[in-house]
Amino acid sequence: MTVVQFNDRKILDDSQIQEIGQEFTALVEQDQKKNILLNFSHVEFLSSSALGKLINLEKQVKAHSGKLRMSNIRPEIMEVFAITKLNKLFDIRDDVPEALAAFKS
């Protein structure tokens, strides 16, 4: 399992988002990581482009019979997930220990 910790507070810049997308693809396609946990504890803002990359990652992980989990998502971002119904697509957990336990069940 791979845990990805975002260190930036804002994920808005197009070049940054492209880089994140490439790193996600490399994790799944090249490194063949099946189970990925994204820890959003530092993230305060996500652009719509970043949401698109997360959707693509979910598809890639599922295509490789893996699981994607997310944790520590701030209420402001959860609101966006709820409005866009992405909270139904993603497996979102309150914190890292809960998300890690979910991989085992």
N, CA, C and O atoms as CSV, one atom per row, in Angstrom:
chain,resi,resn,atom,element,x,y,z
A,1,MET,N,N,0.842,-1.171,0.000
A,1,MET,CA,C,0.000,0.000,0.000
A,1,MET,C,C,0.893,1.242,0.000
A,1,MET,O,O,1.974,1.252,0.589
A,2,THR,N,N,0.417,2.274,-0.669
A,2,THR,CA,C,1.144,3.529,-0.761
A,2,THR,C,C,0.306,4.641,-0.142
A,2,THR,O,O,-0.874,4.792,-0.457
A,3,VAL,N,N,0.933,5.420,0.744
A,3,VAL,CA,C,0.269,6.577,1.342
A,3,VAL,C,C,0.860,7.829,0.709
A,3,VAL,O,O,2.073,8.038,0.740
A,4,VAL,N,N,0.000,8.656,0.138
A,4,VAL,CA,C,0.422,9.916,-0.480
A,4,VAL,C,C,-0.021,11.053,0.431
A,4,VAL,O,O,-1.208,11.222,0.707
A,5,GLN,N,N,0.955,11.827,0.892
A,5,GLN,CA,C,0.686,12.985,1.756
A,5,GLN,C,C,0.878,14.248,0.917
A,5,GLN,O,O,1.980,14.513,0.437
A,6,PHE,N,N,-0.173,15.016,0.742
A,6,PHE,CA,C,-0.053,16.293,0.040
A,6,PHE,C,C,0.485,17.323,1.023
A,6,PHE,O,O,-0.043,17.472,2.125
A,7,ASN,N,N,1.530,18.030,0.625
A,7,ASN,CA,C,2.125,19.033,1.508
A,7,ASN,C,C,1.663,20.445,1.198
A,7,ASN,O,O,1.770,21.334,2.043
A,8,ASP,N,N,1.150,20.660,-0.009
A,8,ASP,CA,C,0.688,21.998,-0.390
A,8,ASP,C,C,-0.699,22.256,0.180
A,8,ASP,O,O,-1.542,21.362,0.232
A,9,ARG,N,N,-0.919,23.496,0.607
A,9,ARG,CA,C,-2.232,23.880,1.129
A,9,ARG,C,C,-3.237,24.051,-0.003
A,9,ARG,O,O,-4.426,23.776,0.157
A,10,LYS,N,N,-2.736,24.513,-1.157
A,10,LYS,CA,C,-3.608,24.775,-2.301
A,10,LYS,C,C,-3.114,23.973,-3.498
A,10,LYS,O,O,-1.937,24.029,-3.854
A,11,ILE,N,N,-4.015,23.237,-4.105
A,11,ILE,CA,C,-3.686,22.505,-5.326
A,11,ILE,C,C,-4.517,23.143,-6.429
A,11,ILE,O,O,-5.629,22.716,-6.739
A,12,LEU,N,N,-3.926,24.187,-7.009
A,12,LEU,CA,C,-4.654,25.022,-7.965
A,12,LEU,C,C,-3.933,25.196,-9.295
A,12,LEU,O,O,-4.574,25.279,-10.342
A,13,ASP,N,N,-2.618,25.251,-9.260
A,13,ASP,CA,C,-1.804,25.573,-10.426
A,13,ASP,C,C,-1.848,24.437,-11.457
A,13,ASP,O,O,-1.668,23.270,-11.111
A,14,ASP,N,N,-2.087,24.788,-12.721
A,14,ASP,CA,C,-2.216,23.777,-13.775
A,14,ASP,C,C,-0.975,22.904,-13.920
A,14,ASP,O,O,-1.090,21.690,-14.084
A,15,SER,N,N,0.217,23.512,-13.862
A,15,SER,CA,C,1.437,22.706,-14.013
A,15,SER,C,C,1.605,21.759,-12.824
A,15,SER,O,O,2.059,20.626,-12.988
A,16,GLN,N,N,1.244,22.219,-11.643
A,16,GLN,CA,C,1.301,21.377,-10.443
A,16,GLN,C,C,0.325,20.203,-10.577
A,16,GLN,O,O,0.656,19.069,-10.230
A,17,ILE,N,N,-0.857,20.481,-11.073
A,17,ILE,CA,C,-1.878,19.443,-11.232
A,17,ILE,C,C,-1.451,18.426,-12.291
A,17,ILE,O,O,-1.678,17.226,-12.132
A,18,GLN,N,N,-0.832,18.910,-13.371
A,18,GLN,CA,C,-0.324,17.992,-14.403
A,18,GLN,C,C,0.732,17.066,-13.810
A,18,GLN,O,O,0.745,15.866,-14.085
A,19,GLU,N,N,1.609,17.634,-12.999
A,19,GLU,CA,C,2.663,16.841,-12.363
A,19,GLU,C,C,2.060,15.784,-11.428
A,19,GLU,O,O,2.499,14.634,-11.414
A,20,ILE,N,N,1.064,16.183,-10.660
A,20,ILE,CA,C,0.386,15.242,-9.764
A,20,ILE,C,C,-0.241,14.110,-10.575
A,20,ILE,O,O,-0.136,12.941,-10.203
A,21,GLY,N,N,-0.891,14.461,-11.681
A,21,GLY,CA,C,-1.499,13.448,-12.542
A,21,GLY,C,C,-0.474,12.460,-13.078
A,21,GLY,O,O,-0.733,11.258,-13.131
A,22,GLN,N,N,0.696,12.969,-13.477
A,22,GLN,CA,C,1.757,12.099,-13.979
A,22,GLN,C,C,2.277,11.179,-12.880
A,22,GLN,O,O,2.560,10.005,-13.120
A,23,GLU,N,N,2.401,11.728,-11.666
A,23,GLU,CA,C,2.867,10.914,-10.541
A,23,GLU,C,C,1.845,9.832,-10.190
A,23,GLU,O,O,2.220,8.703,-9.873
A,24,PHE,N,N,0.569,10.171,-10.245
A,24,PHE,CA,C,-0.480,9.175,-9.997
A,24,PHE,C,C,-0.397,8.049,-11.022
A,24,PHE,O,O,-0.441,6.871,-10.670
A,25,THR,N,N,-0.276,8.424,-12.291
A,25,THR,CA,C,-0.197,7.425,-13.356
A,25,THR,C,C,1.023,6.531,-13.166
A,25,THR,O,O,0.940,5.315,-13.340
A,26,ALA,N,N,2.152,7.133,-12.808
A,26,ALA,CA,C,3.369,6.349,-12.582
A,26,ALA,C,C,3.184,5.370,-11.425
A,26,ALA,O,O,3.635,4.227,-11.499
A,27,LEU,N,N,2.528,5.810,-10.368
A,27,LEU,CA,C,2.278,4.922,-9.221
A,27,LEU,C,C,1.510,3.676,-9.648
A,27,LEU,O,O,1.861,2.554,-9.281
A,28,VAL,N,N,0.470,3.892,-10.421
A,28,VAL,CA,C,-0.416,2.785,-10.792
A,28,VAL,C,C,0.155,1.970,-11.950
A,28,VAL,O,O,0.194,0.741,-11.886
A,29,GLU,N,N,0.591,2.641,-12.993
A,29,GLU,CA,C,1.004,1.955,-14.218
A,29,GLU,C,C,2.413,1.369,-14.117
A,29,GLU,O,O,2.628,0.204,-14.454
A,30,GLN,N,N,3.373,2.175,-13.655
A,30,GLN,CA,C,4.763,1.728,-13.643
A,30,GLN,C,C,5.120,0.977,-12.364
A,30,GLN,O,O,5.706,-0.105,-12.412
A,31,ASP,N,N,4.765,1.554,-11.229
A,31,ASP,CA,C,5.123,0.935,-9.950
A,31,ASP,C,C,4.132,-0.150,-9.545
A,31,ASP,O,O,4.370,-0.904,-8.601
A,32,GLN,N,N,3.026,-0.217,-10.266
A,32,GLN,CA,C,1.974,-1.203,-10.038
A,32,GLN,C,C,1.475,-1.219,-8.590
A,32,GLN,O,O,1.264,-2.276,-7.995
A,33,LYS,N,N,1.297,-0.029,-8.052
A,33,LYS,CA,C,0.713,0.113,-6.716
A,33,LYS,C,C,-0.793,-0.045,-6.854
A,33,LYS,O,O,-1.426,0.686,-7.616
A,34,LYS,N,N,-1.365,-0.979,-6.134
A,34,LYS,CA,C,-2.797,-1.244,-6.258
A,34,LYS,C,C,-3.617,-0.477,-5.238
A,34,LYS,O,O,-4.696,0.024,-5.554
A,35,ASN,N,N,-3.114,-0.382,-4.021
A,35,ASN,CA,C,-3.862,0.277,-2.956
A,35,ASN,C,C,-3.186,1.591,-2.599
A,35,ASN,O,O,-2.015,1.626,-2.221
A,36,ILE,N,N,-3.951,2.671,-2.727
A,36,ILE,CA,C,-3.400,4.009,-2.513
A,36,ILE,C,C,-4.291,4.767,-1.546
A,36,ILE,O,O,-5.514,4.788,-1.679
A,37,LEU,N,N,-3.645,5.389,-0.567
A,37,LEU,CA,C,-4.333,6.258,0.389
A,37,LEU,C,C,-3.840,7.678,0.164
A,37,LEU,O,O,-2.639,7.942,0.220
A,38,LEU,N,N,-4.765,8.587,-0.089
A,38,LEU,CA,C,-4.436,10.001,-0.246
A,38,LEU,C,C,-4.799,10.725,1.042
A,38,LEU,O,O,-5.962,10.752,1.444
A,39,ASN,N,N,-3.790,11.313,1.688
A,39,ASN,CA,C,-3.991,12.041,2.940
A,39,ASN,C,C,-4.041,13.535,2.622
A,39,ASN,O,O,-3.047,14.116,2.187
A,40,PHE,N,N,-5.190,14.145,2.839
A,40,PHE,CA,C,-5.410,15.552,2.511
A,40,PHE,C,C,-5.308,16.472,3.726
A,40,PHE,O,O,-5.867,17.568,3.703
A,41,SER,N,N,-4.621,16.064,4.772
A,41,SER,CA,C,-4.626,16.828,6.023
A,41,SER,C,C,-4.126,18.262,5.870
A,41,SER,O,O,-4.551,19.135,6.627
A,42,HIS,N,N,-3.240,18.528,4.918
A,42,HIS,CA,C,-2.712,19.884,4.733
A,42,HIS,C,C,-3.475,20.692,3.687
A,42,HIS,O,O,-3.294,21.906,3.593
A,43,VAL,N,N,-4.316,20.039,2.909
A,43,VAL,CA,C,-4.947,20.683,1.752
A,43,VAL,C,C,-6.187,21.476,2.166
A,43,VAL,O,O,-7.090,20.961,2.824
A,44,GLU,N,N,-6.198,22.752,1.756
A,44,GLU,CA,C,-7.333,23.633,2.041
A,44,GLU,C,C,-8.174,23.928,0.803
A,44,GLU,O,O,-9.371,24.194,0.911
A,45,PHE,N,N,-7.544,23.881,-0.379
A,45,PHE,CA,C,-8.236,24.204,-1.628
A,45,PHE,C,C,-7.823,23.234,-2.723
A,45,PHE,O,O,-6.653,22.869,-2.838
A,46,LEU,N,N,-8.806,22.817,-3.531
A,46,LEU,CA,C,-8.570,21.987,-4.712
A,46,LEU,C,C,-9.266,22.634,-5.897
A,46,LEU,O,O,-10.402,23.094,-5.775
A,47,SER,N,N,-8.599,22.674,-7.038
A,47,SER,CA,C,-9.250,23.196,-8.242
A,47,SER,C,C,-10.089,22.099,-8.884
A,47,SER,O,O,-9.982,20.927,-8.525
A,48,SER,N,N,-10.923,22.496,-9.833
A,48,SER,CA,C,-11.729,21.505,-10.556
A,48,SER,C,C,-10.829,20.575,-11.367
A,48,SER,O,O,-11.160,19.406,-11.561
A,49,SER,N,N,-9.697,21.087,-11.841
A,49,SER,CA,C,-8.745,20.233,-12.568
A,49,SER,C,C,-8.181,19.154,-11.654
A,49,SER,O,O,-7.979,18.015,-12.077
A,50,ALA,N,N,-7.929,19.514,-10.407
A,50,ALA,CA,C,-7.428,18.532,-9.438
A,50,ALA,C,C,-8.478,17.451,-9.197
A,50,ALA,O,O,-8.142,16.274,-9.064
A,51,LEU,N,N,-9.739,17.847,-9.140
A,51,LEU,CA,C,-10.814,16.862,-8.976
A,51,LEU,C,C,-10.819,15.879,-10.147
A,51,LEU,O,O,-11.027,14.679,-9.966
A,52,GLY,N,N,-10.589,16.405,-11.343
A,52,GLY,CA,C,-10.518,15.550,-12.525
A,52,GLY,C,C,-9.407,14.523,-12.420
A,52,GLY,O,O,-9.587,13.369,-12.807
A,53,LYS,N,N,-8.260,14.932,-11.899
A,53,LYS,CA,C,-7.135,14.001,-11.721
A,53,LYS,C,C,-7.483,12.921,-10.704
A,53,LYS,O,O,-7.091,11.765,-10.860
A,54,LEU,N,N,-8.217,13.298,-9.665
A,54,LEU,CA,C,-8.627,12.314,-8.656
A,54,LEU,C,C,-9.588,11.285,-9.259
A,54,LEU,O,O,-9.507,10.095,-8.956
A,55,ILE,N,N,-10.490,11.754,-10.109
A,55,ILE,CA,C,-11.422,10.842,-10.785
A,55,ILE,C,C,-10.646,9.877,-11.682
A,55,ILE,O,O,-10.927,8.679,-11.704
A,56,ASN,N,N,-9.669,10.407,-12.420
A,56,ASN,CA,C,-8.844,9.551,-13.280
A,56,ASN,C,C,-8.078,8.520,-12.461
A,56,ASN,O,O,-7.968,7.359,-12.857
A,57,LEU,N,N,-7.549,8.952,-11.313
A,57,LEU,CA,C,-6.814,8.026,-10.457
A,57,LEU,C,C,-7.724,6.904,-9.975
A,57,LEU,O,O,-7.331,5.738,-9.977
A,58,GLU,N,N,-8.931,7.254,-9.565
A,58,GLU,CA,C,-9.902,6.238,-9.125
A,58,GLU,C,C,-10.123,5.207,-10.232
A,58,GLU,O,O,-10.144,4.006,-9.964
A,59,LYS,N,N,-10.286,5.668,-11.466
A,59,LYS,CA,C,-10.502,4.759,-12.599
A,59,LYS,C,C,-9.285,3.868,-12.837
A,59,LYS,O,O,-9.426,2.667,-13.069
A,60,GLN,N,N,-8.087,4.460,-12.779
A,60,GLN,CA,C,-6.859,3.692,-13.000
A,60,GLN,C,C,-6.685,2.617,-11.933
A,60,GLN,O,O,-6.358,1.471,-12.240
A,61,VAL,N,N,-6.907,2.995,-10.686
A,61,VAL,CA,C,-6.738,2.047,-9.582
A,61,VAL,C,C,-7.729,0.891,-9.725
A,61,VAL,O,O,-7.355,-0.271,-9.564
A,62,LYS,N,N,-8.981,1.204,-10.025
A,62,LYS,CA,C,-9.989,0.148,-10.194
A,62,LYS,C,C,-9.651,-0.757,-11.377
A,62,LYS,O,O,-9.873,-1.966,-11.317
A,63,ALA,N,N,-9.117,-0.181,-12.446
A,63,ALA,CA,C,-8.745,-0.973,-13.620
A,63,ALA,C,C,-7.644,-1.980,-13.296
A,63,ALA,O,O,-7.508,-2.999,-13.974
A,64,HIS,N,N,-6.859,-1.692,-12.257
A,64,HIS,CA,C,-5.787,-2.592,-11.828
A,64,HIS,C,C,-6.203,-3.404,-10.592
A,64,HIS,O,O,-5.357,-3.932,-9.871
A,65,SER,N,N,-7.500,-3.491,-10.367
A,65,SER,CA,C,-8.063,-4.255,-9.238
A,65,SER,C,C,-7.564,-3.767,-7.887
A,65,SER,O,O,-7.378,-4.554,-6.960
A,66,GLY,N,N,-7.351,-2.463,-7.788
A,66,GLY,CA,C,-6.895,-1.888,-6.529
A,66,GLY,C,C,-7.979,-1.085,-5.847
A,66,GLY,O,O,-9.126,-1.042,-6.292
A,67,LYS,N,N,-7.587,-0.448,-4.751
A,67,LYS,CA,C,-8.514,0.375,-3.983
A,67,LYS,C,C,-7.874,1.726,-3.699
A,67,LYS,O,O,-6.685,1.820,-3.393
A,68,LEU,N,N,-8.687,2.764,-3.807
A,68,LEU,CA,C,-8.259,4.121,-3.485
A,68,LEU,C,C,-9.057,4.585,-2.277
A,68,LEU,O,O,-10.282,4.463,-2.247
A,69,ARG,N,N,-8.363,5.112,-1.292
A,69,ARG,CA,C,-9.007,5.691,-0.112
A,69,ARG,C,C,-8.486,7.113,0.054
A,69,ARG,O,O,-7.382,7.441,-0.380
A,70,MET,N,N,-9.295,7.946,0.687
A,70,MET,CA,C,-8.903,9.322,0.998
A,70,MET,C,C,-9.181,9.573,2.467
A,70,MET,O,O,-10.113,9.009,3.041
A,71,SER,N,N,-8.357,10.433,3.074
A,71,SER,CA,C,-8.578,10.744,4.488
A,71,SER,C,C,-8.259,12.203,4.776
A,71,SER,O,O,-7.611,12.898,3.993
A,72,ASN,N,N,-8.741,12.635,5.935
A,72,ASN,CA,C,-8.458,13.977,6.463
A,72,ASN,C,C,-8.875,15.092,5.510
A,72,ASN,O,O,-8.136,16.056,5.313
A,73,ILE,N,N,-10.039,14.961,4.930
A,73,ILE,CA,C,-10.522,15.987,4.010
A,73,ILE,C,C,-11.273,17.045,4.802
A,73,ILE,O,O,-12.189,16.738,5.565
A,74,ARG,N,N,-10.874,18.284,4.608
A,74,ARG,CA,C,-11.482,19.402,5.344
A,74,ARG,C,C,-12.942,19.595,4.933
A,74,ARG,O,O,-13.336,19.241,3.821
A,75,PRO,N,N,-13.736,20.159,5.843
A,75,PRO,CA,C,-15.168,20.351,5.560
A,75,PRO,C,C,-15.450,21.138,4.281
A,75,PRO,O,O,-16.407,20.835,3.568
A,76,GLU,N,N,-14.622,22.148,3.984
A,76,GLU,CA,C,-14.843,22.955,2.772
A,76,GLU,C,C,-14.721,22.099,1.518
A,76,GLU,O,O,-15.489,22.251,0.568
A,77,ILE,N,N,-13.744,21.197,1.530
A,77,ILE,CA,C,-13.533,20.329,0.372
A,77,ILE,C,C,-14.604,19.239,0.335
A,77,ILE,O,O,-15.075,18.866,-0.740
A,78,MET,N,N,-14.986,18.731,1.502
A,78,MET,CA,C,-16.060,17.726,1.558
A,78,MET,C,C,-17.360,18.292,0.987
A,78,MET,O,O,-18.135,17.579,0.350
A,79,GLU,N,N,-17.581,19.577,1.224
A,79,GLU,CA,C,-18.784,20.222,0.688
A,79,GLU,C,C,-18.785,20.171,-0.838
A,79,GLU,O,O,-19.810,19.892,-1.460
A,80,VAL,N,N,-17.624,20.442,-1.430
A,80,VAL,CA,C,-17.494,20.371,-2.892
A,80,VAL,C,C,-17.720,18.933,-3.361
A,80,VAL,O,O,-18.402,18.702,-4.359
A,81,PHE,N,N,-17.148,17.973,-2.640
A,81,PHE,CA,C,-17.348,16.568,-2.993
A,81,PHE,C,C,-18.829,16.210,-2.933
A,81,PHE,O,O,-19.325,15.480,-3.791
A,82,ALA,N,N,-19.533,16.715,-1.930
A,82,ALA,CA,C,-20.963,16.416,-1.787
A,82,ALA,C,C,-21.777,17.049,-2.913
A,82,ALA,O,O,-22.665,16.408,-3.476
A,83,ILE,N,N,-21.478,18.302,-3.241
A,83,ILE,CA,C,-22.201,19.006,-4.304
A,83,ILE,C,C,-22.019,18.295,-5.648
A,83,ILE,O,O,-22.961,18.165,-6.429
A,84,THR,N,N,-20.796,17.840,-5.899
A,84,THR,CA,C,-20.483,17.181,-7.172
A,84,THR,C,C,-20.749,15.674,-7.140
A,84,THR,O,O,-20.531,14.975,-8.130
A,85,LYS,N,N,-21.221,15.187,-6.000
A,85,LYS,CA,C,-21.507,13.758,-5.791
A,85,LYS,C,C,-20.250,12.886,-5.808
A,85,LYS,O,O,-20.345,11.663,-5.911
A,86,LEU,N,N,-19.079,13.507,-5.708
A,86,LEU,CA,C,-17.841,12.734,-5.672
A,86,LEU,C,C,-17.694,11.971,-4.361
A,86,LEU,O,O,-16.934,11.007,-4.279
A,87,ASN,N,N,-18.421,12.405,-3.338
A,87,ASN,CA,C,-18.393,11.663,-2.076
A,87,ASN,C,C,-19.004,10.267,-2.245
A,87,ASN,O,O,-18.769,9.383,-1.421
A,88,LYS,N,N,-19.780,10.071,-3.300
A,88,LYS,CA,C,-20.348,8.750,-3.609
A,88,LYS,C,C,-19.344,7.888,-4.386
A,88,LYS,O,O,-19.361,6.661,-4.287
A,89,LEU,N,N,-18.475,8.540,-5.155
A,89,LEU,CA,C,-17.475,7.830,-5.955
A,89,LEU,C,C,-16.289,7.386,-5.104
A,89,LEU,O,O,-15.821,6.253,-5.215
A,90,PHE,N,N,-15.812,8.290,-4.256
A,90,PHE,CA,C,-14.601,8.035,-3.483
A,90,PHE,C,C,-14.909,7.409,-2.133
A,90,PHE,O,O,-15.958,7.659,-1.540
A,91,ASP,N,N,-13.980,6.592,-1.660
A,91,ASP,CA,C,-14.061,6.029,-0.309
A,91,ASP,C,C,-13.295,6.984,0.601
A,91,ASP,O,O,-12.064,6.982,0.627
A,92,ILE,N,N,-14.034,7.794,1.342
A,92,ILE,CA,C,-13.448,8.849,2.167
A,92,ILE,C,C,-13.568,8.464,3.633
A,92,ILE,O,O,-14.652,8.129,4.112
A,93,ARG,N,N,-12.447,8.515,4.338
A,93,ARG,CA,C,-12.397,8.173,5.761
A,93,ARG,C,C,-11.950,9.392,6.563
A,93,ARG,O,O,-11.310,10.302,6.036
A,94,ASP,N,N,-12.299,9.389,7.842
A,94,ASP,CA,C,-11.986,10.539,8.694
A,94,ASP,C,C,-10.493,10.762,8.872
A,94,ASP,O,O,-10.027,11.900,8.821
A,95,ASP,N,N,-9.739,9.691,9.080
A,95,ASP,CA,C,-8.309,9.845,9.345
A,95,ASP,C,C,-7.530,8.667,8.759
A,95,ASP,O,O,-8.109,7.710,8.244
A,96,VAL,N,N,-6.207,8.763,8.851
A,96,VAL,CA,C,-5.334,7.746,8.259
A,96,VAL,C,C,-5.550,6.366,8.895
A,96,VAL,O,O,-5.689,5.388,8.161
A,97,PRO,N,N,-5.582,6.249,10.235
A,97,PRO,CA,C,-5.788,4.910,10.807
A,97,PRO,C,C,-7.083,4.241,10.330
A,97,PRO,O,O,-7.098,3.043,10.047
A,98,GLU,N,N,-8.154,5.009,10.245
A,98,GLU,CA,C,-9.424,4.447,9.768
A,98,GLU,C,C,-9.307,4.001,8.311
A,98,GLU,O,O,-9.812,2.943,7.935
A,99,ALA,N,N,-8.637,4.815,7.496
A,99,ALA,CA,C,-8.465,4.473,6.080
A,99,ALA,C,C,-7.595,3.229,5.924
A,99,ALA,O,O,-7.888,2.363,5.100
A,100,LEU,N,N,-6.531,3.139,6.711
A,100,LEU,CA,C,-5.661,1.964,6.646
A,100,LEU,C,C,-6.422,0.704,7.051
A,100,LEU,O,O,-6.265,-0.348,6.430
A,101,ALA,N,N,-7.237,0.813,8.084
A,101,ALA,CA,C,-8.036,-0.332,8.530
A,101,ALA,C,C,-9.026,-0.759,7.448
A,101,ALA,O,O,-9.323,-1.946,7.308
A,102,ALA,N,N,-9.534,0.204,6.687
A,102,ALA,CA,C,-10.503,-0.106,5.632
A,102,ALA,C,C,-9.880,-0.945,4.516
A,102,ALA,O,O,-10.580,-1.705,3.847
A,103,PHE,N,N,-8.581,-0.814,4.316
A,103,PHE,CA,C,-7.916,-1.638,3.302
A,103,PHE,C,C,-7.909,-3.108,3.715
A,103,PHE,O,O,-7.909,-4.000,2.866
A,104,LYS,N,N,-7.902,-3.350,5.009
A,104,LYS,CA,C,-7.806,-4.722,5.519
A,104,LYS,C,C,-9.150,-5.430,5.552
A,104,LYS,O,O,-9.218,-6.657,5.622
A,105,SER,N,N,-10.224,-4.640,5.501
A,105,SER,CA,C,-11.550,-5.267,5.597
A,105,SER,C,C,-12.101,-5.650,4.239
A,105,SER,O,O,-13.205,-6.187,4.149
